Amino acid sequence: MAMATPAAGIPVHSAVPSTTESLSPIWHPSPNFGPRRDGLTPSLIVLHYTAMDSAQDALDRLCDPVHEVSAHYLIGVDGTFWQMVRERDRAWHAGAGEWHGQNDINSRSIGIELDNTGRHPFSEPQMNVLERLLRQIMHRWAIHPNGVIGHSDMAPGRKFDPGSRFDWLRLERNALAGRRGDPEGPRDAPVDQFRALARAAGFSADVDDETLLSAVRLRYRPWGKGPLRSADLAPLTKQT
């Protein structure tokens, strides 16, 4: 009989602070963490860019108690990567926001910072390590592709990372992010239908129409400009 797949957030096997099967992050502990609240375990992975000049600058910031921010992992542009917080612990990376109507994203997620200013493409070594790391985290905690989100998805208007240069389609093709819907999509674009589809896809933060449209475009159509179009609804129509 086939073994049942664990629910999201239930570890398949224990995460460890400094090693994984085929990846070996540099263990560089941050003091900025705490226990996950209310018995929550990871069911999301939140991707960020550092918006700093170098990975070392970001590492220093993420491990500085004065700044009170951290993440579980940081991946440099050359593929070097560090682990700062154990996966079982609550890193301070997401802040205020929500996804699928749920808040306290820090207690529900694992945060991955990518060394990038937001103005240039993400390097191949960096993306390769990210993909390998995502596969391992998703396996460890039974996280589904739809559970891999950007910081901007859960905090529209407040955050914009991993930004317009991030290759979400690459992750989708490799089952490392939820696949977007039918490229044809609906012919009409009423705002109430757009809001309903966006909420069903996970964009549940209480923001105005313009901010919501910007967040959805940042994820699916970063080149999109002007008023709401049917093409903005298309990626939301058949989330799988």
C-alpha positions as a Markdown table, in Angstrom:
| # | Residue | x | y | z |
|---|---|---|---|---|
| 1 | Met | 0.0 | 0.0 | 0.0 |
| 2 | Ala | 1.3 | 3.5 | -0.9 |
| 3 | Met | 2.3 | 5.7 | 2.0 |
| 4 | Ala | 0.1 | 8.8 | 2.4 |
| 5 | Thr | 1.7 | 12.2 | 1.8 |
| 6 | Pro | 2.0 | 14.2 | 5.0 |
| 7 | Ala | 0.0 | 17.4 | 5.3 |
| 8 | Ala | 1.9 | 20.6 | 4.6 |
| 9 | Gly | 4.0 | 21.6 | 7.6 |
| 10 | Ile | 4.6 | 18.1 | 8.9 |
| 11 | Pro | 8.3 | 17.2 | 8.4 |
| 12 | Val | 9.1 | 14.1 | 6.5 |
| 13 | His | 12.4 | 14.0 | 8.4 |
| 14 | Ser | 14.2 | 16.4 | 10.7 |
| 15 | Ala | 15.7 | 19.6 | 9.3 |
| 16 | Val | 19.3 | 20.2 | 10.6 |
| 17 | Pro | 21.1 | 23.5 | 11.2 |
| 18 | Ser | 24.1 | 23.1 | 8.9 |
| 19 | Thr | 23.7 | 20.2 | 6.4 |
| 20 | Thr | 21.3 | 18.8 | 4.0 |
| 21 | Glu | 21.7 | 15.7 | 1.8 |
| 22 | Ser | 23.4 | 17.2 | -1.2 |
| 23 | Leu | 23.7 | 20.8 | -0.2 |
| 24 | Ser | 26.0 | 22.1 | 2.6 |
| 25 | Pro | 25.1 | 25.6 | 3.6 |
| 26 | Ile | 27.6 | 27.6 | 5.7 |
| 27 | Trp | 26.1 | 27.7 | 9.2 |
| 28 | His | 26.2 | 31.4 | 10.3 |
| 29 | Pro | 23.7 | 31.7 | 13.2 |
| 30 | Ser | 21.6 | 34.8 | 13.7 |
| 31 | Pro | 20.3 | 35.8 | 17.1 |
| 32 | Asn | 17.1 | 37.1 | 15.4 |
| 33 | Phe | 14.7 | 34.3 | 15.8 |
| 34 | Gly | 12.2 | 32.7 | 18.2 |
| 35 | Pro | 9.8 | 29.8 | 18.5 |
| 36 | Arg | 7.0 | 29.4 | 16.0 |
| 37 | Arg | 3.7 | 30.4 | 17.6 |
| 38 | Asp | 0.5 | 28.5 | 18.2 |
| 39 | Gly | 2.1 | 25.2 | 17.3 |
| 40 | Leu | 2.5 | 26.3 | 13.6 |
| 41 | Thr | 5.0 | 24.6 | 11.3 |
| 42 | Pro | 6.2 | 25.6 | 7.8 |
| 43 | Ser | 3.6 | 25.4 | 5.1 |
| 44 | Leu | 5.0 | 28.3 | 3.0 |
| 45 | Ile | 8.4 | 29.3 | 1.6 |
| 46 | Val | 8.8 | 33.1 | 1.1 |
| 47 | Leu | 11.4 | 34.4 | -1.4 |
| 48 | His | 13.1 | 37.7 | -1.0 |
| 49 | Tyr | 15.8 | 39.8 | -2.6 |
| 50 | Thr | 18.3 | 41.5 | -0.3 |
| 51 | Ala | 18.3 | 44.9 | -2.0 |
| 52 | Met | 21.9 | 45.3 | -0.7 |
| 53 | Asp | 25.3 | 45.7 | -2.4 |
| 54 | Ser | 26.7 | 42.3 | -1.5 |
| 55 | Ala | 25.8 | 39.0 | 0.2 |
| 56 | Gln | 28.2 | 39.9 | 3.0 |
| 57 | Asp | 26.3 | 43.2 | 3.6 |
| 58 | Ala | 23.1 | 41.2 | 3.8 |
| 59 | Leu | 24.6 | 38.5 | 6.0 |
| 60 | Asp | 25.8 | 41.2 | 8.4 |
| 61 | Arg | 22.4 | 42.8 | 8.5 |
| 62 | Leu | 20.5 | 39.5 | 9.0 |
| 63 | Cys | 22.7 | 38.5 | 11.9 |
| 64 | Asp | 22.8 | 41.9 | 13.6 |
| 65 | Pro | 20.6 | 42.0 | 16.8 |
| 66 | Val | 20.1 | 45.8 | 16.3 |
| 67 | His | 18.1 | 45.4 | 13.1 |
| 68 | Glu | 15.9 | 42.5 | 14.4 |
| 69 | Val | 15.6 | 40.8 | 10.9 |
| 70 | Ser | 16.7 | 37.4 | 9.7 |
| 71 | Ala | 16.0 | 34.6 | 7.3 |
| 72 | His | 16.6 | 30.9 | 7.3 |
| 73 | Tyr | 18.8 | 31.0 | 4.2 |
| 74 | Leu | 20.8 | 33.5 | 2.1 |
| 75 | Ile | 22.0 | 32.5 | -1.4 |
| 76 | Gly | 24.8 | 34.6 | -2.9 |
| 77 | Val | 25.1 | 35.4 | -6.6 |
| 78 | Asp | 27.9 | 32.9 | -7.0 |
| 79 | Gly | 25.8 | 30.1 | -5.4 |
| 80 | Thr | 27.5 | 30.3 | -2.0 |
| 81 | Phe | 24.8 | 30.0 | 0.6 |
| 82 | Trp | 24.3 | 30.3 | 4.3 |
| 83 | Gln | 21.8 | 29.1 | 6.9 |
| 84 | Met | 21.2 | 31.5 | 9.8 |
| 85 | Val | 18.1 | 30.0 | 11.5 |
| 86 | Arg | 17.0 | 26.4 | 11.9 |
| 87 | Glu | 14.0 | 25.5 | 9.9 |
| 88 | Arg | 12.0 | 24.5 | 13.0 |
| 89 | Asp | 12.5 | 28.0 | 14.4 |
| 90 | Arg | 10.7 | 31.3 | 13.5 |
| 91 | Ala | 12.9 | 33.7 | 11.5 |
| 92 | Trp | 12.0 | 37.4 | 11.2 |
| 93 | His | 11.7 | 37.9 | 7.5 |
| 94 | Ala | 8.1 | 38.4 | 6.4 |
| 95 | Gly | 6.6 | 41.1 | 8.6 |
| 96 | Ala | 3.0 | 42.2 | 8.4 |
| 97 | Gly | 0.9 | 40.7 | 5.7 |
| 98 | Glu | -1.2 | 37.6 | 4.9 |
| 99 | Trp | -1.7 | 34.8 | 2.4 |
| 100 | His | -4.9 | 32.9 | 1.8 |
| 101 | Gly | -6.4 | 34.8 | 4.7 |
| 102 | Gln | -3.7 | 33.7 | 7.2 |
| 103 | Asn | -1.4 | 36.1 | 9.0 |
| 104 | Asp | 1.8 | 35.6 | 11.1 |
| 105 | Ile | 3.6 | 34.4 | 8.0 |
| 106 | Asn | 6.8 | 34.1 | 9.9 |
| 107 | Ser | 5.4 | 31.2 | 12.0 |
| 108 | Arg | 4.1 | 29.5 | 8.8 |
| 109 | Ser | 7.1 | 29.9 | 6.6 |
| 110 | Ile | 10.7 | 29.4 | 5.7 |
| 111 | Gly | 12.4 | 32.5 | 4.4 |
| 112 | Ile | 15.0 | 32.5 | 1.6 |
| 113 | Glu | 17.0 | 35.7 | 0.8 |
| 114 | Leu | 18.6 | 36.1 | -2.6 |
| 115 | Asp | 21.6 | 38.3 | -3.1 |
| 116 | Asn | 20.1 | 40.8 | -5.6 |
| 117 | Thr | 19.4 | 44.5 | -5.7 |
| 118 | Gly | 16.2 | 44.0 | -7.6 |
| 119 | Arg | 17.6 | 45.7 | -10.7 |
| 120 | His | 19.4 | 42.8 | -12.4 |
| 121 | Pro | 18.7 | 39.2 | -13.4 |
| 122 | Phe | 19.3 | 36.4 | -10.9 |
| 123 | Ser | 22.4 | 34.4 | -11.8 |
| 124 | Glu | 22.4 | 30.8 | -12.9 |
| 125 | Pro | 24.5 | 29.5 | -10.0 |
| 126 | Gln | 22.1 | 31.2 | -7.6 |
| 127 | Met | 19.0 | 29.9 | -9.3 |
| 128 | Asn | 20.5 | 26.4 | -9.4 |
| 129 | Val | 21.1 | 26.4 | -5.7 |
| 130 | Leu | 17.7 | 27.9 | -5.0 |
| 131 | Glu | 16.0 | 25.1 | -7.0 |
| 132 | Arg | 17.9 | 22.4 | -5.2 |
| 133 | Leu | 17.2 | 24.0 | -1.8 |
| 134 | Leu | 13.5 | 24.4 | -2.6 |
| 135 | Arg | 13.1 | 20.7 | -3.5 |
| 136 | Gln | 14.7 | 19.7 | -0.2 |
| 137 | Ile | 12.6 | 22.1 | 1.9 |
| 138 | Met | 9.4 | 21.1 | 0.1 |
| 139 | His | 10.2 | 17.4 | 0.7 |
| 140 | Arg | 11.1 | 17.9 | 4.4 |
| 141 | Trp | 7.9 | 19.8 | 5.2 |
| 142 | Ala | 5.5 | 18.4 | 2.5 |
| 143 | Ile | 5.1 | 22.0 | 1.1 |
| 144 | His | 3.2 | 22.1 | -2.2 |
| 145 | Pro | 4.3 | 24.3 | -5.1 |
| 146 | Asn | 1.5 | 26.7 | -4.4 |
| 147 | Gly | 3.2 | 27.3 | -1.0 |
| 148 | Val | 6.2 | 29.0 | -2.7 |
| 149 | Ile | 5.5 | 32.7 | -2.8 |
| 150 | Gly | 7.2 | 36.1 | -3.0 |
| 151 | His | 7.4 | 38.6 | -0.3 |
| 152 | Ser | 5.4 | 41.0 | -2.5 |
| 153 | Asp | 2.6 | 38.4 | -2.8 |
| 154 | Met | 1.8 | 38.4 | 1.0 |
| 155 | Ala | 2.6 | 42.1 | 1.5 |
| 156 | Pro | 1.3 | 44.0 | -1.5 |
| 157 | Gly | 2.4 | 47.6 | -1.7 |
| 158 | Arg | 4.7 | 47.2 | 1.2 |
| 159 | Lys | 7.2 | 44.8 | -0.3 |
| 160 | Phe | 8.3 | 44.3 | -3.9 |
| 161 | Asp | 10.7 | 41.4 | -3.7 |
| 162 | Pro | 11.8 | 39.1 | -5.3 |
| 163 | Gly | 10.9 | 41.7 | -8.0 |
| 164 | Ser | 10.3 | 42.0 | -11.7 |
| 165 | Arg | 13.6 | 40.2 | -12.7 |
| 166 | Phe | 12.8 | 37.0 | -10.9 |
| 167 | Asp | 12.1 | 34.0 | -13.1 |
| 168 | Trp | 8.8 | 32.6 | -11.7 |
| 169 | Leu | 8.1 | 30.7 | -14.9 |
| 170 | Arg | 11.3 | 28.7 | -14.4 |
| 171 | Leu | 10.1 | 27.6 | -11.0 |
| 172 | Glu | 6.7 | 26.8 | -12.3 |
| 173 | Arg | 8.1 | 24.6 | -15.1 |
| 174 | Asn | 10.0 | 22.6 | -12.5 |
| 175 | Ala | 7.0 | 22.2 | -10.1 |
| 176 | Leu | 8.7 | 24.5 | -7.6 |
| 177 | Ala | 5.9 | 27.2 | -7.7 |
| 178 | Gly | 2.2 | 27.0 | -8.4 |
| 179 | Arg | 1.5 | 27.1 | -12.2 |
| 180 | Arg | -0.4 | 30.1 | -13.6 |
| 181 | Gly | -3.7 | 29.7 | -15.4 |
| 182 | Asp | -4.8 | 29.6 | -19.0 |
| 183 | Pro | -2.9 | 32.3 | -21.0 |
| 184 | Glu | -6.1 | 33.0 | -22.9 |
| 185 | Gly | -8.1 | 33.7 | -19.8 |
| 186 | Pro | -11.5 | 35.5 | -19.7 |
| 187 | Arg | -12.4 | 38.1 | -22.4 |
| 188 | Asp | -13.7 | 40.6 | -19.9 |
| 189 | Ala | -11.9 | 42.2 | -17.0 |
| 190 | Pro | -14.4 | 43.4 | -14.3 |
| 191 | Val | -12.6 | 44.5 | -11.2 |
| 192 | Asp | -14.8 | 42.4 | -8.9 |
| 193 | Gln | -14.0 | 39.3 | -10.8 |
| 194 | Phe | -10.3 | 40.2 | -10.6 |
| 195 | Arg | -10.4 | 40.7 | -6.9 |
| 196 | Ala | -12.3 | 37.4 | -6.4 |
| 197 | Leu | -9.8 | 35.5 | -8.5 |
| 198 | Ala | -6.8 | 37.1 | -6.8 |
| 199 | Arg | -8.2 | 36.2 | -3.4 |
| 200 | Ala | -8.8 | 32.6 | -4.4 |
| 201 | Ala | -5.2 | 32.5 | -5.6 |
| 202 | Gly | -4.0 | 33.7 | -2.2 |
| 203 | Phe | -3.8 | 37.5 | -2.5 |
| 204 | Ser | -6.0 | 38.2 | 0.5 |
| 205 | Ala | -4.3 | 41.3 | 2.0 |
| 206 | Asp | -6.7 | 44.2 | 2.5 |
| 207 | Val | -5.4 | 46.6 | -0.2 |
| 208 | Asp | -6.9 | 48.9 | -2.8 |
| 209 | Asp | -7.5 | 47.8 | -6.4 |
| 210 | Glu | -4.4 | 49.5 | -7.8 |
| 211 | Thr | -2.1 | 48.0 | -5.2 |
| 212 | Leu | -3.6 | 44.5 | -5.7 |
| 213 | Leu | -3.1 | 44.8 | -9.5 |
| 214 | Ser | 0.5 | 45.9 | -9.1 |
| 215 | Ala | 1.2 | 42.9 | -6.8 |
| 216 | Val | -0.4 | 40.4 | -9.2 |
| 217 | Arg | 1.4 | 41.9 | -12.2 |
| 218 | Leu | 4.7 | 41.8 | -10.3 |
| 219 | Arg | 4.3 | 38.0 | -9.9 |
| 220 | Tyr | 2.8 | 37.2 | -13.3 |
| 221 | Arg | 3.1 | 40.1 | -15.7 |
| 222 | Pro | 5.8 | 42.6 | -14.6 |
| 223 | Trp | 5.7 | 44.3 | -18.0 |
| 224 | Gly | 2.0 | 45.0 | -17.6 |
| 225 | Lys | 1.0 | 48.7 | -17.6 |
| 226 | Gly | -2.1 | 50.8 | -17.5 |
| 227 | Pro | -5.6 | 49.8 | -16.4 |
| 228 | Leu | -6.8 | 46.3 | -15.6 |
| 229 | Arg | -6.9 | 44.0 | -18.6 |
| 230 | Ser | -8.2 | 40.5 | -19.3 |
| 231 | Ala | -4.5 | 39.4 | -19.4 |
| 232 | Asp | -4.3 | 40.2 | -15.7 |
| 233 | Leu | -7.0 | 37.8 | -14.9 |
| 234 | Ala | -5.7 | 35.0 | -17.1 |
| 235 | Pro | -2.9 | 33.7 | -14.8 |
| 236 | Leu | -5.4 | 33.6 | -11.9 |
| 237 | Thr | -8.1 | 31.5 | -13.5 |
| 238 | Lys | -6.8 | 28.0 | -13.2 |
| 239 | Gln | -4.4 | 27.8 | -10.3 |
| 240 | Thr | -3.2 | 24.2 | -9.8 |
